[in-house]
Amino acid sequence: MNKVLCLMAASVLLVSTGCSAADHDFNSVVSAVEHKYSVHAQRVPLTGLVSMCASLKTYGGVRGLAGG
């Protein structure tokens, strides 16, 4: 029973570590593309408004669409 509990805890920690690194990896890829092609990522107008409306409509279930 102790081995099962330890294995479950290790798998949860492993999964959560991968999720936290995903945002950093994406930002690194965007930065590399910007540097290689001498371009900059464009912001989509009114994304903050869309994020706010989605958050209100879903009672906070969807939020943070604007990035940042």
CHARMM internal coordinates of N, CA and C (Angstrom, degrees):
IC EDIT
DIST 1 N 1 CA 1.4503
DIST 1 CA 1 C 1.5293
ANGL 1 N 1 CA 1 C 110.70
DIST 1 C 2 N 1.3121
ANGL 1 CA 1 C 2 N 116.75
DIHE 1 N 1 CA 1 C 2 N -37.27
DIST 2 N 2 CA 1.4553
ANGL 1 C 2 N 2 CA 121.44
DIHE 1 CA 1 C 2 N 2 CA -179.53
DIST 2 CA 2 C 1.5255
ANGL 2 N 2 CA 2 C 111.19
DIHE 1 C 2 N 2 CA 2 C -65.75
DIST 2 C 3 N 1.3386
ANGL 2 CA 2 C 3 N 117.22
DIHE 2 N 2 CA 2 C 3 N -37.29
DIST 3 N 3 CA 1.4644
ANGL 2 C 3 N 3 CA 121.23
DIHE 2 CA 2 C 3 N 3 CA 178.29
DIST 3 CA 3 C 1.5220
ANGL 3 N 3 CA 3 C 111.11
DIHE 2 C 3 N 3 CA 3 C -66.07
DIST 3 C 4 N 1.3043
ANGL 3 CA 3 C 4 N 116.78
DIHE 3 N 3 CA 3 C 4 N -38.77
DIST 4 N 4 CA 1.4685
ANGL 3 C 4 N 4 CA 121.17
DIHE 3 CA 3 C 4 N 4 CA 179.82
DIST 4 CA 4 C 1.5251
ANGL 4 N 4 CA 4 C 110.03
DIHE 3 C 4 N 4 CA 4 C -64.83
DIST 4 C 5 N 1.3159
ANGL 4 CA 4 C 5 N 116.50
DIHE 4 N 4 CA 4 C 5 N -44.07
DIST 5 N 5 CA 1.4561
ANGL 4 C 5 N 5 CA 120.92
DIHE 4 CA 4 C 5 N 5 CA 179.30
DIST 5 CA 5 C 1.5307
ANGL 5 N 5 CA 5 C 111.22
DIHE 4 C 5 N 5 CA 5 C -63.85
DIST 5 C 6 N 1.3194
ANGL 5 CA 5 C 6 N 116.29
DIHE 5 N 5 CA 5 C 6 N -41.71
DIST 6 N 6 CA 1.4614
ANGL 5 C 6 N 6 CA 121.16
DIHE 5 CA 5 C 6 N 6 CA 178.37
DIST 6 CA 6 C 1.5255
ANGL 6 N 6 CA 6 C 110.80
DIHE 5 C 6 N 6 CA 6 C -64.75
DIST 6 C 7 N 1.3321
ANGL 6 CA 6 C 7 N 116.95
DIHE 6 N 6 CA 6 C 7 N -41.49
DIST 7 N 7 CA 1.4643
ANGL 6 C 7 N 7 CA 121.27
DIHE 6 CA 6 C 7 N 7 CA 178.94
DIST 7 CA 7 C 1.5263
ANGL 7 N 7 CA 7 C 111.11
DIHE 6 C 7 N 7 CA 7 C -64.82
DIST 7 C 8 N 1.3225
ANGL 7 CA 7 C 8 N 117.31
DIHE 7 N 7 CA 7 C 8 N -40.24
DIST 8 N 8 CA 1.4643
ANGL 7 C 8 N 8 CA 120.54
DIHE 7 CA 7 C 8 N 8 CA 178.31
DIST 8 CA 8 C 1.5186
ANGL 8 N 8 CA 8 C 111.15
DIHE 7 C 8 N 8 CA 8 C -65.29
DIST 8 C 9 N 1.3234
ANGL 8 CA 8 C 9 N 117.43
DIHE 8 N 8 CA 8 C 9 N -42.07
DIST 9 N 9 CA 1.4621
ANGL 8 C 9 N 9 CA 121.17
DIHE 8 CA 8 C 9 N 9 CA 179.16
DIST 9 CA 9 C 1.5201
ANGL 9 N 9 CA 9 C 110.91
DIHE 8 C 9 N 9 CA 9 C -64.56
DIST 9 C 10 N 1.3264
ANGL 9 CA 9 C 10 N 116.89
DIHE 9 N 9 CA 9 C 10 N -40.93
DIST 10 N 10 CA 1.4650
ANGL 9 C 10 N 10 CA 120.85
DIHE 9 CA 9 C 10 N 10 CA 179.11
DIST 10 CA 10 C 1.5205
ANGL 10 N 10 CA 10 C 111.10
DIHE 9 C 10 N 10 CA 10 C -64.97
DIST 10 C 11 N 1.3303
ANGL 10 CA 10 C 11 N 117.58
DIHE 10 N 10 CA 10 C 11 N -40.11
DIST 11 N 11 CA 1.4634
ANGL 10 C 11 N 11 CA 119.99
DIHE 10 CA 10 C 11 N 11 CA -179.28
DIST 11 CA 11 C 1.5299
ANGL 11 N 11 CA 11 C 110.86
DIHE 10 C 11 N 11 CA 11 C -68.30
DIST 11 C 12 N 1.3300
ANGL 11 CA 11 C 12 N 117.81
DIHE 11 N 11 CA 11 C 12 N -37.36
DIST 12 N 12 CA 1.4702
ANGL 11 C 12 N 12 CA 120.67
DIHE 11 CA 11 C 12 N 12 CA 177.63
DIST 12 CA 12 C 1.5261
ANGL 12 N 12 CA 12 C 109.91
DIHE 11 C 12 N 12 CA 12 C -64.63
DIST 12 C 13 N 1.3143
ANGL 12 CA 12 C 13 N 117.45
DIHE 12 N 12 CA 12 C 13 N -43.76
DIST 13 N 13 CA 1.4620
ANGL 12 C 13 N 13 CA 120.62
DIHE 12 CA 12 C 13 N 13 CA 178.75
DIST 13 CA 13 C 1.5187
ANGL 13 N 13 CA 13 C 111.62
DIHE 12 C 13 N 13 CA 13 C -64.29
DIST 13 C 14 N 1.3184
ANGL 13 CA 13 C 14 N 116.70
DIHE 13 N 13 CA 13 C 14 N -38.89
DIST 14 N 14 CA 1.4640
ANGL 13 C 14 N 14 CA 120.56
DIHE 13 CA 13 C 14 N 14 CA -179.98
DIST 14 CA 14 C 1.5218
ANGL 14 N 14 CA 14 C 111.02
DIHE 13 C 14 N 14 CA 14 C -65.56
DIST 14 C 15 N 1.3089
ANGL 14 CA 14 C 15 N 117.66
DIHE 14 N 14 CA 14 C 15 N -43.88
DIST 15 N 15 CA 1.4650
ANGL 14 C 15 N 15 CA 122.14
DIHE 14 CA 14 C 15 N 15 CA -179.87
DIST 15 CA 15 C 1.5207
ANGL 15 N 15 CA 15 C 110.44
DIHE 14 C 15 N 15 CA 15 C -65.99
DIST 15 C 16 N 1.3137
ANGL 15 CA 15 C 16 N 118.01
DIHE 15 N 15 CA 15 C 16 N -43.44
DIST 16 N 16 CA 1.4629
ANGL 15 C 16 N 16 CA 120.27
DIHE 15 CA 15 C 16 N 16 CA -178.12
DIST 16 CA 16 C 1.5254
ANGL 16 N 16 CA 16 C 111.38
DIHE 15 C 16 N 16 CA 16 C -67.91
DIST 16 C 17 N 1.3157
ANGL 16 CA 16 C 17 N 118.18
DIHE 16 N 16 CA 16 C 17 N -31.09
DIST 17 N 17 CA 1.4619
ANGL 16 C 17 N 17 CA 121.04
DIHE 16 CA 16 C 17 N 17 CA 177.45
DIST 17 CA 17 C 1.5230
ANGL 17 N 17 CA 17 C 110.37
DIHE 16 C 17 N 17 CA 17 C -66.72
DIST 17 C 18 N 1.2947
ANGL 17 CA 17 C 18 N 117.93
DIHE 17 N 17 CA 17 C 18 N -41.04
DIST 18 N 18 CA 1.4625
ANGL 17 C 18 N 18 CA 121.88
DIHE 17 CA 17 C 18 N 18 CA 178.81
DIST 18 CA 18 C 1.5125
ANGL 18 N 18 CA 18 C 112.43
DIHE 17 C 18 N 18 CA 18 C -65.35
DIST 18 C 19 N 1.2999
ANGL 18 CA 18 C 19 N 117.34
DIHE 18 N 18 CA 18 C 19 N -36.68
DIST 19 N 19 CA 1.4607
ANGL 18 C 19 N 19 CA 120.80
DIHE 18 CA 18 C 19 N 19 CA -179.68
DIST 19 CA 19 C 1.5210
ANGL 19 N 19 CA 19 C 111.66
DIHE 18 C 19 N 19 CA 19 C -69.28
DIST 19 C 20 N 1.2970
ANGL 19 CA 19 C 20 N 117.64
DIHE 19 N 19 CA 19 C 20 N -36.54
DIST 20 N 20 CA 1.4581
ANGL 19 C 20 N 20 CA 119.21
DIHE 19 CA 19 C 20 N 20 CA -178.48
DIST 20 CA 20 C 1.5240
ANGL 20 N 20 CA 20 C 111.58
DIHE 19 C 20 N 20 CA 20 C -72.72
DIST 20 C 21 N 1.3180
ANGL 20 CA 20 C 21 N 117.80
DIHE 20 N 20 CA 20 C 21 N -25.23
DIST 21 N 21 CA 1.4547
ANGL 20 C 21 N 21 CA 120.85
DIHE 20 CA 20 C 21 N 21 CA -179.78
DIST 21 CA 21 C 1.5255
ANGL 21 N 21 CA 21 C 112.32
DIHE 20 C 21 N 21 CA 21 C -84.16
DIST 21 C 22 N 1.3231
ANGL 21 CA 21 C 22 N 118.10
DIHE 21 N 21 CA 21 C 22 N -15.14
DIST 22 N 22 CA 1.4556
ANGL 21 C 22 N 22 CA 121.08
DIHE 21 CA 21 C 22 N 22 CA -175.01
DIST 22 CA 22 C 1.5236
ANGL 22 N 22 CA 22 C 111.97
DIHE 21 C 22 N 22 CA 22 C -62.37
DIST 22 C 23 N 1.3220
ANGL 22 CA 22 C 23 N 118.18
DIHE 22 N 22 CA 22 C 23 N -42.00
DIST 23 N 23 CA 1.4570
ANGL 22 C 23 N 23 CA 121.45
DIHE 22 CA 22 C 23 N 23 CA -179.05
DIST 23 CA 23 C 1.5277
ANGL 23 N 23 CA 23 C 110.30
DIHE 22 C 23 N 23 CA 23 C -65.07
DIST 23 C 24 N 1.3113
ANGL 23 CA 23 C 24 N 116.69
DIHE 23 N 23 CA 23 C 24 N -42.44
DIST 24 N 24 CA 1.4615
ANGL 23 C 24 N 24 CA 120.83
DIHE 23 CA 23 C 24 N 24 CA 179.23
DIST 24 CA 24 C 1.5323
ANGL 24 N 24 CA 24 C 110.35
DIHE 23 C 24 N 24 CA 24 C -63.84
DIST 24 C 25 N 1.3292
ANGL 24 CA 24 C 25 N 117.60
DIHE 24 N 24 CA 24 C 25 N -40.84
DIST 25 N 25 CA 1.4626
ANGL 24 C 25 N 25 CA 121.17
DIHE 24 CA 24 C 25 N 25 CA 179.47
DIST 25 CA 25 C 1.5279
ANGL 25 N 25 CA 25 C 111.11
DIHE 24 C 25 N 25 CA 25 C -64.01
DIST 25 C 26 N 1.3273
ANGL 25 CA 25 C 26 N 117.58
DIHE 25 N 25 CA 25 C 26 N -42.16
DIST 26 N 26 CA 1.4519
ANGL 25 C 26 N 26 CA 121.05
DIHE 25 CA 25 C 26 N 26 CA 179.44
DIST 26 CA 26 C 1.5230
ANGL 26 N 26 CA 26 C 110.75
DIHE 25 C 26 N 26 CA 26 C -63.39
DIST 26 C 27 N 1.3351
ANGL 26 CA 26 C 27 N 115.98
DIHE 26 N 26 CA 26 C 27 N -44.29
DIST 27 N 27 CA 1.4652
ANGL 26 C 27 N 27 CA 119.66
DIHE 26 CA 26 C 27 N 27 CA 178.76
DIST 27 CA 27 C 1.5250
ANGL 27 N 27 CA 27 C 111.27
DIHE 26 C 27 N 27 CA 27 C -63.31
DIST 27 C 28 N 1.3064
ANGL 27 CA 27 C 28 N 117.61
DIHE 27 N 27 CA 27 C 28 N -34.13
DIST 28 N 28 CA 1.4662
ANGL 27 C 28 N 28 CA 121.37
DIHE 27 CA 27 C 28 N 28 CA 177.82
DIST 28 CA 28 C 1.5243
ANGL 28 N 28 CA 28 C 111.05
DIHE 27 C 28 N 28 CA 28 C -66.55
DIST 28 C 29 N 1.3259
ANGL 28 CA 28 C 29 N 116.57
DIHE 28 N 28 CA 28 C 29 N -40.71
DIST 29 N 29 CA 1.4658
ANGL 28 C 29 N 29 CA 120.48
DIHE 28 CA 28 C 29 N 29 CA 178.91
DIST 29 CA 29 C 1.5256
ANGL 29 N 29 CA 29 C 110.04
DIHE 28 C 29 N 29 CA 29 C -65.56
DIST 29 C 30 N 1.3270
ANGL 29 CA 29 C 30 N 117.32
DIHE 29 N 29 CA 29 C 30 N -44.67
DIST 30 N 30 CA 1.4672
ANGL 29 C 30 N 30 CA 120.78
DIHE 29 CA 29 C 30 N 30 CA 179.05
DIST 30 CA 30 C 1.5243
ANGL 30 N 30 CA 30 C 110.22
DIHE 29 C 30 N 30 CA 30 C -61.25
DIST 30 C 31 N 1.3054
ANGL 30 CA 30 C 31 N 116.79
DIHE 30 N 30 CA 30 C 31 N -43.19
DIST 31 N 31 CA 1.4595
ANGL 30 C 31 N 31 CA 120.98
DIHE 30 CA 30 C 31 N 31 CA 179.68
DIST 31 CA 31 C 1.5252
ANGL 31 N 31 CA 31 C 111.27
DIHE 30 C 31 N 31 CA 31 C -63.18
DIST 31 C 32 N 1.3276
ANGL 31 CA 31 C 32 N 117.36
DIHE 31 N 31 CA 31 C 32 N -41.01
DIST 32 N 32 CA 1.4699
ANGL 31 C 32 N 32 CA 120.99
DIHE 31 CA 31 C 32 N 32 CA 179.31
DIST 32 CA 32 C 1.5255
ANGL 32 N 32 CA 32 C 111.32
DIHE 31 C 32 N 32 CA 32 C -64.66
DIST 32 C 33 N 1.3313
ANGL 32 CA 32 C 33 N 117.13
DIHE 32 N 32 CA 32 C 33 N -41.17
DIST 33 N 33 CA 1.4697
ANGL 32 C 33 N 33 CA 120.40
DIHE 32 CA 32 C 33 N 33 CA 178.67
DIST 33 CA 33 C 1.5236
ANGL 33 N 33 CA 33 C 110.28
DIHE 32 C 33 N 33 CA 33 C -66.05
DIST 33 C 34 N 1.3266
ANGL 33 CA 33 C 34 N 116.56
DIHE 33 N 33 CA 33 C 34 N -42.31
DIST 34 N 34 CA 1.4665
ANGL 33 C 34 N 34 CA 120.12
DIHE 33 CA 33 C 34 N 34 CA 178.14
DIST 34 CA 34 C 1.5264
ANGL 34 N 34 CA 34 C 111.07
DIHE 33 C 34 N 34 CA 34 C -60.21
DIST 34 C 35 N 1.3029
ANGL 34 CA 34 C 35 N 116.28
DIHE 34 N 34 CA 34 C 35 N -42.45
DIST 35 N 35 CA 1.4693
ANGL 34 C 35 N 35 CA 120.42
DIHE 34 CA 34 C 35 N 35 CA -178.29
DIST 35 CA 35 C 1.5288
ANGL 35 N 35 CA 35 C 111.13
DIHE 34 C 35 N 35 CA 35 C -69.54
DIST 35 C 36 N 1.3235
ANGL 35 CA 35 C 36 N 116.65
DIHE 35 N 35 CA 35 C 36 N -43.07
DIST 36 N 36 CA 1.4721
ANGL 35 C 36 N 36 CA 120.25
DIHE 35 CA 35 C 36 N 36 CA -176.70
DIST 36 CA 36 C 1.5269
ANGL 36 N 36 CA 36 C 111.97
DIHE 35 C 36 N 36 CA 36 C -65.65
DIST 36 C 37 N 1.3246
ANGL 36 CA 36 C 37 N 117.65
DIHE 36 N 36 CA 36 C 37 N -43.03
DIST 37 N 37 CA 1.4543
ANGL 36 C 37 N 37 CA 121.24
DIHE 36 CA 36 C 37 N 37 CA -175.08
DIST 37 CA 37 C 1.5280
ANGL 37 N 37 CA 37 C 113.31
DIHE 36 C 37 N 37 CA 37 C -100.35
DIST 37 C 38 N 1.3122
ANGL 37 CA 37 C 38 N 117.76
DIHE 37 N 37 CA 37 C 38 N 5.63
DIST 38 N 38 CA 1.4722
ANGL 37 C 38 N 38 CA 123.17
DIHE 37 CA 37 C 38 N 38 CA -179.87
DIST 38 CA 38 C 1.5285
ANGL 38 N 38 CA 38 C 111.92
DIHE 37 C 38 N 38 CA 38 C 52.38
DIST 38 C 39 N 1.3074
ANGL 38 CA 38 C 39 N 115.68
DIHE 38 N 38 CA 38 C 39 N 47.47
DIST 39 N 39 CA 1.4653
ANGL 38 C 39 N 39 CA 122.34
DIHE 38 CA 38 C 39 N 39 CA 177.40
DIST 39 CA 39 C 1.5254
ANGL 39 N 39 CA 39 C 108.11
DIHE 38 C 39 N 39 CA 39 C -127.84
DIST 39 C 40 N 1.3189
ANGL 39 CA 39 C 40 N 115.93
DIHE 39 N 39 CA 39 C 40 N 168.98
DIST 40 N 40 CA 1.4531
ANGL 39 C 40 N 40 CA 120.81
DIHE 39 CA 39 C 40 N 40 CA 177.71
DIST 40 CA 40 C 1.5167
ANGL 40 N 40 CA 40 C 109.01
DIHE 39 C 40 N 40 CA 40 C -128.34
DIST 40 C 41 N 1.3211
ANGL 40 CA 40 C 41 N 116.57
DIHE 40 N 40 CA 40 C 41 N 144.66
DIST 41 N 41 CA 1.4613
ANGL 40 C 41 N 41 CA 121.35
DIHE 40 CA 40 C 41 N 41 CA 177.89
DIST 41 CA 41 C 1.5223
ANGL 41 N 41 CA 41 C 108.98
DIHE 40 C 41 N 41 CA 41 C -63.30
DIST 41 C 42 N 1.3204
ANGL 41 CA 41 C 42 N 116.35
DIHE 41 N 41 CA 41 C 42 N 138.00
DIST 42 N 42 CA 1.4562
ANGL 41 C 42 N 42 CA 120.78
DIHE 41 CA 41 C 42 N 42 CA 179.69
DIST 42 CA 42 C 1.5215
ANGL 42 N 42 CA 42 C 110.01
DIHE 41 C 42 N 42 CA 42 C -94.35
DIST 42 C 43 N 1.2992
ANGL 42 CA 42 C 43 N 115.19
DIHE 42 N 42 CA 42 C 43 N 142.98
DIST 43 N 43 CA 1.4594
ANGL 42 C 43 N 43 CA 120.75
DIHE 42 CA 42 C 43 N 43 CA 175.62
DIST 43 CA 43 C 1.5217
ANGL 43 N 43 CA 43 C 108.38
DIHE 42 C 43 N 43 CA 43 C -87.28
DIST 43 C 44 N 1.3156
ANGL 43 CA 43 C 44 N 115.73
DIHE 43 N 43 CA 43 C 44 N 140.81
DIST 44 N 44 CA 1.4559
ANGL 43 C 44 N 44 CA 120.77
DIHE 43 CA 43 C 44 N 44 CA 178.06
DIST 44 CA 44 C 1.5299
ANGL 44 N 44 CA 44 C 107.86
DIHE 43 C 44 N 44 CA 44 C -87.25
DIST 44 C 45 N 1.3521
ANGL 44 CA 44 C 45 N 117.48
DIHE 44 N 44 CA 44 C 45 N 126.06
DIST 45 N 45 CA 1.4611
ANGL 44 C 45 N 45 CA 119.78
DIHE 44 CA 44 C 45 N 45 CA -178.40
DIST 45 CA 45 C 1.5364
ANGL 45 N 45 CA 45 C 111.94
DIHE 44 C 45 N 45 CA 45 C -62.13
DIST 45 C 46 N 1.3078
ANGL 45 CA 45 C 46 N 116.00
DIHE 45 N 45 CA 45 C 46 N 143.81
DIST 46 N 46 CA 1.4708
ANGL 45 C 46 N 46 CA 124.77
DIHE 45 CA 45 C 46 N 46 CA 175.32
DIST 46 CA 46 C 1.5317
ANGL 46 N 46 CA 46 C 114.09
DIHE 45 C 46 N 46 CA 46 C 65.60
DIST 46 C 47 N 1.3269
ANGL 46 CA 46 C 47 N 118.48
DIHE 46 N 46 CA 46 C 47 N 18.94
DIST 47 N 47 CA 1.4533
ANGL 46 C 47 N 47 CA 120.72
DIHE 46 CA 46 C 47 N 47 CA 178.45
DIST 47 CA 47 C 1.5299
ANGL 47 N 47 CA 47 C 110.53
DIHE 46 C 47 N 47 CA 47 C -65.62
DIST 47 C 48 N 1.3204
ANGL 47 CA 47 C 48 N 116.68
DIHE 47 N 47 CA 47 C 48 N -34.22
DIST 48 N 48 CA 1.4653
ANGL 47 C 48 N 48 CA 119.94
DIHE 47 CA 47 C 48 N 48 CA 177.38
DIST 48 CA 48 C 1.5158
ANGL 48 N 48 CA 48 C 112.00
DIHE 47 C 48 N 48 CA 48 C -63.26
DIST 48 C 49 N 1.3307
ANGL 48 CA 48 C 49 N 116.84
DIHE 48 N 48 CA 48 C 49 N -38.71
DIST 49 N 49 CA 1.4645
ANGL 48 C 49 N 49 CA 120.99
DIHE 48 CA 48 C 49 N 49 CA 177.42
DIST 49 CA 49 C 1.5250
ANGL 49 N 49 CA 49 C 110.94
DIHE 48 C 49 N 49 CA 49 C -65.32
DIST 49 C 50 N 1.3192
ANGL 49 CA 49 C 50 N 116.40
DIHE 49 N 49 CA 49 C 50 N -42.35
DIST 50 N 50 CA 1.4625
ANGL 49 C 50 N 50 CA 120.84
DIHE 49 CA 49 C 50 N 50 CA 178.47
DIST 50 CA 50 C 1.5273
ANGL 50 N 50 CA 50 C 110.03
DIHE 49 C 50 N 50 CA 50 C -62.86
DIST 50 C 51 N 1.3331
ANGL 50 CA 50 C 51 N 116.31
DIHE 50 N 50 CA 50 C 51 N -41.85
DIST 51 N 51 CA 1.4564
ANGL 50 C 51 N 51 CA 120.50
DIHE 50 CA 50 C 51 N 51 CA 178.79
DIST 51 CA 51 C 1.5257
ANGL 51 N 51 CA 51 C 111.19
DIHE 50 C 51 N 51 CA 51 C -62.28
DIST 51 C 52 N 1.3273
ANGL 51 CA 51 C 52 N 116.68
DIHE 51 N 51 CA 51 C 52 N -42.87
DIST 52 N 52 CA 1.4570
ANGL 51 C 52 N 52 CA 120.60
DIHE 51 CA 51 C 52 N 52 CA 179.76
DIST 52 CA 52 C 1.5312
ANGL 52 N 52 CA 52 C 110.73
DIHE 51 C 52 N 52 CA 52 C -64.32
DIST 52 C 53 N 1.3254
ANGL 52 CA 52 C 53 N 117.14
DIHE 52 N 52 CA 52 C 53 N -44.02
DIST 53 N 53 CA 1.4685
ANGL 52 C 53 N 53 CA 120.71
DIHE 52 CA 52 C 53 N 53 CA -179.85
DIST 53 CA 53 C 1.5328
ANGL 53 N 53 CA 53 C 111.14
DIHE 52 C 53 N 53 CA 53 C -64.20
DIST 53 C 54 N 1.3323
ANGL 53 CA 53 C 54 N 116.83
DIHE 53 N 53 CA 53 C 54 N -40.90
DIST 54 N 54 CA 1.4599
ANGL 53 C 54 N 54 CA 120.24
DIHE 53 CA 53 C 54 N 54 CA 178.45
DIST 54 CA 54 C 1.5214
ANGL 54 N 54 CA 54 C 110.92
DIHE 53 C 54 N 54 CA 54 C -64.97
DIST 54 C 55 N 1.3278
ANGL 54 CA 54 C 55 N 116.44
DIHE 54 N 54 CA 54 C 55 N -39.12
DIST 55 N 55 CA 1.4655
ANGL 54 C 55 N 55 CA 120.55
DIHE 54 CA 54 C 55 N 55 CA 178.89
DIST 55 CA 55 C 1.5214
ANGL 55 N 55 CA 55 C 111.27
DIHE 54 C 55 N 55 CA 55 C -64.79
DIST 55 C 56 N 1.3336
ANGL 55 CA 55 C 56 N 116.68
DIHE 55 N 55 CA 55 C 56 N -42.41
DIST 56 N 56 CA 1.4630
ANGL 55 C 56 N 56 CA 120.31
DIHE 55 CA 55 C 56 N 56 CA 179.75
DIST 56 CA 56 C 1.5234
ANGL 56 N 56 CA 56 C 111.68
DIHE 55 C 56 N 56 CA 56 C -67.91
DIST 56 C 57 N 1.3228
ANGL 56 CA 56 C 57 N 116.59
DIHE 56 N 56 CA 56 C 57 N -42.68
DIST 57 N 57 CA 1.4675
ANGL 56 C 57 N 57 CA 120.86
DIHE 56 CA 56 C 57 N 57 CA -176.88
DIST 57 CA 57 C 1.5295
ANGL 57 N 57 CA 57 C 111.95
DIHE 56 C 57 N 57 CA 57 C -67.57
DIST 57 C 58 N 1.3291
ANGL 57 CA 57 C 58 N 116.94
DIHE 57 N 57 CA 57 C 58 N -36.23
DIST 58 N 58 CA 1.4671
ANGL 57 C 58 N 58 CA 120.68
DIHE 57 CA 57 C 58 N 58 CA -177.64
DIST 58 CA 58 C 1.5262
ANGL 58 N 58 CA 58 C 111.77
DIHE 57 C 58 N 58 CA 58 C -97.82
DIST 58 C 59 N 1.3395
ANGL 58 CA 58 C 59 N 116.64
DIHE 58 N 58 CA 58 C 59 N 11.29
DIST 59 N 59 CA 1.4639
ANGL 58 C 59 N 59 CA 122.57
DIHE 58 CA 58 C 59 N 59 CA 179.37
DIST 59 CA 59 C 1.5286
ANGL 59 N 59 CA 59 C 111.73
DIHE 58 C 59 N 59 CA 59 C 54.76
DIST 59 C 60 N 1.3355
ANGL 59 CA 59 C 60 N 115.38
DIHE 59 N 59 CA 59 C 60 N 42.99
DIST 60 N 60 CA 1.4594
ANGL 59 C 60 N 60 CA 121.42
DIHE 59 CA 59 C 60 N 60 CA 176.80
DIST 60 CA 60 C 1.5176
ANGL 60 N 60 CA 60 C 114.25
DIHE 59 C 60 N 60 CA 60 C 87.63
DIST 60 C 61 N 1.3282
ANGL 60 CA 60 C 61 N 118.62
DIHE 60 N 60 CA 60 C 61 N 1.59
DIST 61 N 61 CA 1.4667
ANGL 60 C 61 N 61 CA 121.01
DIHE 60 CA 60 C 61 N 61 CA 179.99
DIST 61 CA 61 C 1.5150
ANGL 61 N 61 CA 61 C 112.46
DIHE 60 C 61 N 61 CA 61 C -70.80
DIST 61 C 62 N 1.3123
ANGL 61 CA 61 C 62 N 116.62
DIHE 61 N 61 CA 61 C 62 N -30.64
DIST 62 N 62 CA 1.4703
ANGL 61 C 62 N 62 CA 122.29
DIHE 61 CA 61 C 62 N 62 CA 176.32
DIST 62 CA 62 C 1.5158
ANGL 62 N 62 CA 62 C 106.29
DIHE 61 C 62 N 62 CA 62 C -120.07
DIST 62 C 63 N 1.3283
ANGL 62 CA 62 C 63 N 116.32
DIHE 62 N 62 CA 62 C 63 N 124.05
DIST 63 N 63 CA 1.4635
ANGL 62 C 63 N 63 CA 119.55
DIHE 62 CA 62 C 63 N 63 CA 179.16
DIST 63 CA 63 C 1.5168
ANGL 63 N 63 CA 63 C 109.16
DIHE 62 C 63 N 63 CA 63 C -156.40
DIST 63 C 64 N 1.3142
ANGL 63 CA 63 C 64 N 115.06
DIHE 63 N 63 CA 63 C 64 N 161.45
DIST 64 N 64 CA 1.4506
ANGL 63 C 64 N 64 CA 119.97
DIHE 63 CA 63 C 64 N 64 CA 176.81
DIST 64 CA 64 C 1.5179
ANGL 64 N 64 CA 64 C 114.21
DIHE 63 C 64 N 64 CA 64 C 77.37
DIST 64 C 65 N 1.3266
ANGL 64 CA 64 C 65 N 118.54
DIHE 64 N 64 CA 64 C 65 N 26.95
DIST 65 N 65 CA 1.4585
ANGL 64 C 65 N 65 CA 120.38
DIHE 64 CA 64 C 65 N 65 CA 179.94
DIST 65 CA 65 C 1.5145
ANGL 65 N 65 CA 65 C 112.09
DIHE 64 C 65 N 65 CA 65 C -69.96
DIST 65 C 66 N 1.3062
ANGL 65 CA 65 C 66 N 117.11
DIHE 65 N 65 CA 65 C 66 N -24.33
DIST 66 N 66 CA 1.4657
ANGL 65 C 66 N 66 CA 120.58
DIHE 65 CA 65 C 66 N 66 CA -175.54
DIST 66 CA 66 C 1.5231
ANGL 66 N 66 CA 66 C 111.76
DIHE 65 C 66 N 66 CA 66 C -73.10
DIST 66 C 67 N 1.3173
ANGL 66 CA 66 C 67 N 118.60
DIHE 66 N 66 CA 66 C 67 N -13.85
DIST 67 N 67 CA 1.4556
ANGL 66 C 67 N 67 CA 120.70
DIHE 66 CA 66 C 67 N 67 CA -178.42
DIST 67 CA 67 C 1.5094
ANGL 67 N 67 CA 67 C 109.95
DIHE 66 C 67 N 67 CA 67 C 73.55
DIST 67 C 68 N 1.2855
ANGL 67 CA 67 C 68 N 115.14
DIHE 67 N 67 CA 67 C 68 N -136.77
DIST 68 N 68 CA 1.4318
ANGL 67 C 68 N 68 CA 115.15
DIHE 67 CA 67 C 68 N 68 CA 173.27
DIST 68 CA 68 C 1.4432
ANGL 68 N 68 CA 68 C 113.86
DIHE 67 C 68 N 68 CA 68 C 128.51
END
COOR INIT
IC SEED 1 N 1 CA 1 C
IC BUILD
